[in-house]
Amino acid sequence: MQLCEFKEYEVFKIYEDAGISAKNIKDRPAFKEMLEDMRKGKINYIVAYKLDRVTRSVRDLEELISQLEKYNTYLICDRDDINTETANR
């Protein structure tokens, strides 16, 4: 949340799958809701503390990056210094 404040990002919603492992996407209702909101154009950035909070699966990460590119959305993982917005610059 502090990163969003610092970057002056408007927070649309906080998606949290408390107690559910990030080992896959299919068992994470809030994550799936976030992806649907992305597809509907409601969000431009996904901000996470660390990448392992987003996914622990390389296959799911590859699919997520594909979806991010398709819907002009960016992933920022604060502690891992990951920012797909600047990946091609």
Backbone as CSV, one residue per row, in Angstrom:
resi,resn,N_x,N_y,N_z,CA_x,CA_y,CA_z,C_x,C_y,C_z
1,MET,0.820,-1.186,0.000,0.000,0.000,0.000,0.868,1.255,0.000
2,GLN,1.999,1.201,0.716,2.891,2.360,0.748,3.463,2.649,-0.634
3,LEU,3.784,1.601,-1.379,4.301,1.798,-2.727,3.259,2.496,-3.590
4,CYS,2.015,2.092,-3.473,0.943,2.723,-4.246,0.814,4.199,-3.885
5,GLU,0.906,4.498,-2.618,0.849,5.896,-2.187,2.041,6.673,-2.735
6,PHE,3.235,6.100,-2.644,4.447,6.750,-3.130,4.373,7.017,-4.635
7,LYS,3.890,6.024,-5.398,3.785,6.144,-6.851,2.529,6.904,-7.283
8,GLU,1.679,7.233,-6.298,0.413,7.930,-6.542,-0.528,7.109,-7.422
9,TYR,-0.542,5.791,-7.178,-1.484,4.913,-7.851,-2.797,4.948,-7.092
10,GLU,-3.889,5.041,-7.811,-5.203,4.935,-7.194,-5.491,3.450,-6.979
11,VAL,-5.791,3.067,-5.763,-6.059,1.664,-5.449,-7.523,1.374,-5.757
12,PHE,-7.747,0.499,-6.717,-9.099,0.107,-7.086,-9.656,-0.868,-6.051
13,LYS,-8.849,-1.873,-5.720,-9.293,-2.897,-4.786,-8.080,-3.687,-4.317
14,ILE,-8.153,-4.221,-3.119,-7.120,-5.125,-2.615,-7.668,-6.537,-2.738
15,TYR,-6.953,-7.372,-3.482,-7.359,-8.752,-3.714,-6.500,-9.626,-2.815
16,GLU,-7.138,-10.403,-1.975,-6.382,-11.220,-1.024,-7.011,-12.597,-0.891
17,ASP,-6.200,-13.594,-1.123,-6.610,-14.981,-0.905,-5.915,-15.463,0.363
18,ALA,-6.381,-15.006,1.490,-5.752,-15.318,2.781,-5.740,-16.821,3.028
19,GLY,-4.564,-17.309,3.367,-4.424,-18.714,3.716,-4.395,-19.669,2.541
20,ILE,-4.419,-19.139,1.313,-4.390,-19.994,0.126,-3.023,-19.833,-0.541
21,SER,-2.378,-20.942,-0.820,-1.050,-20.932,-1.438,-1.097,-20.361,-2.851
22,ALA,0.001,-19.729,-3.240,0.135,-19.184,-4.591,0.688,-20.230,-5.565
23,LYS,0.616,-21.499,-5.184,1.181,-22.557,-6.036,0.429,-22.704,-7.355
24,ASN,-0.852,-22.293,-7.378,-1.592,-22.293,-8.639,-2.666,-21.216,-8.604
25,ILE,-3.200,-20.911,-9.756,-4.209,-19.855,-9.863,-5.618,-20.397,-9.659
26,LYS,-5.855,-21.635,-10.074,-7.223,-22.163,-10.107,-7.909,-22.217,-8.751
27,ASP,-7.143,-22.310,-7.666,-7.746,-22.396,-6.330,-7.771,-21.056,-5.598
28,ARG,-7.665,-19.949,-6.333,-7.572,-18.620,-5.713,-8.669,-17.698,-6.239
29,PRO,-9.810,-17.656,-5.567,-10.944,-16.861,-6.075,-10.640,-15.369,-6.201
30,ALA,-9.936,-14.785,-5.259,-9.648,-13.345,-5.348,-8.692,-13.057,-6.501
31,PHE,-7.730,-13.931,-6.726,-6.800,-13.769,-7.841,-7.547,-13.827,-9.167
32,LYS,-8.467,-14.786,-9.287,-9.258,-14.904,-10.515,-10.147,-13.673,-10.708
33,GLU,-10.680,-13.142,-9.615,-11.481,-11.917,-9.692,-10.614,-10.752,-10.175
34,MET,-9.385,-10.672,-9.680,-8.474,-9.615,-10.103,-8.210,-9.708,-11.608
35,LEU,-7.978,-10.927,-12.103,-7.734,-11.104,-13.531,-8.958,-10.705,-14.351
36,GLU,-10.124,-11.017,-13.854,-11.349,-10.616,-14.554,-11.488,-9.093,-14.571
37,ASP,-11.174,-8.441,-13.472,-11.206,-6.971,-13.437,-10.181,-6.385,-14.406
38,MET,-9.042,-7.043,-14.548,-8.037,-6.604,-15.512,-8.612,-6.705,-16.929
39,ARG,-9.240,-7.822,-17.229,-9.821,-8.021,-18.561,-10.908,-6.994,-18.863
40,LYS,-11.606,-6.552,-17.841,-12.667,-5.550,-18.005,-12.116,-4.126,-18.046
41,GLY,-10.793,-3.979,-17.906,-10.177,-2.660,-17.983,-10.278,-1.845,-16.711
42,LYS,-10.570,-2.487,-15.596,-10.726,-1.779,-14.328,-9.396,-1.489,-13.649
43,ILE,-8.344,-2.232,-14.008,-7.040,-2.028,-13.379,-5.944,-1.974,-14.446
44,ASN,-4.887,-1.181,-14.187,-3.740,-1.091,-15.099,-2.473,-1.654,-14.472
45,TYR,-2.442,-1.747,-13.161,-1.276,-2.235,-12.446,-1.704,-3.286,-11.430
46,ILE,-0.897,-4.326,-11.318,-1.025,-5.280,-10.229,0.210,-5.069,-9.375
47,VAL,0.008,-4.700,-8.141,1.123,-4.418,-7.239,1.122,-5.462,-6.137
48,ALA,2.263,-6.119,-5.978,2.400,-7.162,-4.961,3.668,-6.913,-4.158
49,TYR,3.680,-7.419,-2.959,4.850,-7.297,-2.094,6.027,-8.063,-2.688
50,LYS,5.784,-9.340,-3.053,6.822,-10.193,-3.640,6.195,-11.062,-4.727
51,LEU,7.016,-11.493,-5.666,6.519,-12.327,-6.754,5.919,-13.629,-6.236
52,ASP,6.482,-14.203,-5.189,5.937,-15.471,-4.690,4.574,-15.307,-4.031
53,ARG,4.132,-14.083,-3.831,2.762,-13.833,-3.376,1.797,-13.846,-4.561
54,VAL,2.330,-13.638,-5.761,1.527,-13.645,-6.977,1.394,-15.073,-7.497
55,THR,2.533,-15.730,-7.683,2.541,-17.114,-8.155,3.871,-17.768,-7.819
56,ARG,3.812,-19.057,-7.673,5.034,-19.849,-7.480,5.247,-20.800,-8.640
57,SER,4.411,-20.692,-9.638,4.462,-21.568,-10.806,5.003,-20.787,-12.002
58,VAL,6.055,-21.312,-12.610,6.617,-20.679,-13.796,5.581,-20.682,-14.927
59,ARG,4.848,-21.760,-15.049,3.810,-21.849,-16.081,2.733,-20.787,-15.867
60,ASP,2.273,-20.627,-14.629,1.266,-19.596,-14.337,1.832,-18.195,-14.559
61,LEU,3.104,-17.985,-14.231,3.734,-16.687,-14.450,3.790,-16.362,-15.940
62,GLU,4.129,-17.348,-16.746,4.171,-17.148,-18.192,2.785,-16.764,-18.723
63,GLU,1.768,-17.450,-18.270,0.395,-17.141,-18.690,-0.015,-15.750,-18.197
64,LEU,0.340,-15.427,-16.966,0.008,-14.111,-16.420,0.658,-13.006,-17.241
65,ILE,1.927,-13.161,-17.572,2.631,-12.132,-18.357,1.969,-11.972,-19.725
66,SER,1.555,-13.064,-20.315,0.846,-13.006,-21.590,-0.448,-12.200,-21.451
67,GLN,-1.194,-12.451,-20.377,-2.437,-11.719,-20.130,-2.167,-10.240,-19.841
68,LEU,-1.110,-9.973,-19.084,-0.755,-8.585,-18.789,-0.485,-7.819,-20.085
69,GLU,0.271,-8.423,-20.970,0.583,-7.779,-22.247,-0.670,-7.553,-23.069
70,LYS,-1.544,-8.541,-23.102,-2.780,-8.453,-23.899,-3.680,-7.323,-23.424
71,TYR,-3.723,-7.108,-22.110,-4.643,-6.117,-21.545,-3.933,-4.846,-21.065
72,ASN,-2.698,-4.641,-21.531,-1.936,-3.436,-21.189,-1.920,-3.160,-19.689
73,THR,-1.594,-4.194,-18.942,-1.519,-4.117,-17.486,-0.092,-4.459,-17.076
74,TYR,0.351,-3.887,-15.970,1.732,-4.074,-15.530,1.780,-4.699,-14.143
75,LEU,2.796,-5.510,-13.926,3.018,-6.157,-12.642,4.206,-5.500,-11.963
76,ILE,4.016,-5.106,-10.722,5.088,-4.534,-9.916,5.175,-5.346,-8.628
77,CYS,6.354,-5.920,-8.374,6.607,-6.647,-7.134,7.679,-5.877,-6.382
78,ASP,7.280,-5.229,-5.336,8.119,-4.275,-4.624,9.432,-4.867,-4.126
79,ARG,9.405,-5.937,-3.386,10.616,-6.482,-2.759,11.519,-7.231,-3.738
80,ASP,10.976,-7.638,-4.884,11.778,-8.357,-5.861,12.248,-7.455,-7.002
81,ASP,11.911,-6.188,-6.924,12.294,-5.206,-7.936,11.867,-5.652,-9.334
82,ILE,10.615,-6.098,-9.434,10.039,-6.510,-10.702,9.020,-5.469,-11.129
83,ASN,9.173,-5.001,-12.365,8.259,-4.010,-12.903,8.142,-4.262,-14.407
84,THR,7.048,-4.879,-14.845,6.907,-5.204,-16.267,6.655,-3.957,-17.110
85,GLU,6.337,-2.846,-16.502,6.143,-1.609,-17.253,7.457,-1.151,-17.885
86,THR,8.561,-1.373,-17.205,9.852,-0.920,-17.700,10.685,-2.052,-18.297
87,ALA,10.103,-3.197,-18.507,10.854,-4.372,-18.964,11.470,-4.191,-20.344
88,ASN,10.826,-3.445,-21.224,11.332,-3.290,-22.592,11.982,-1.948,-22.843
89,ARG,12.302,-1.224,-21.815,12.912,0.108,-21.989,14.399,0.033,-21.866
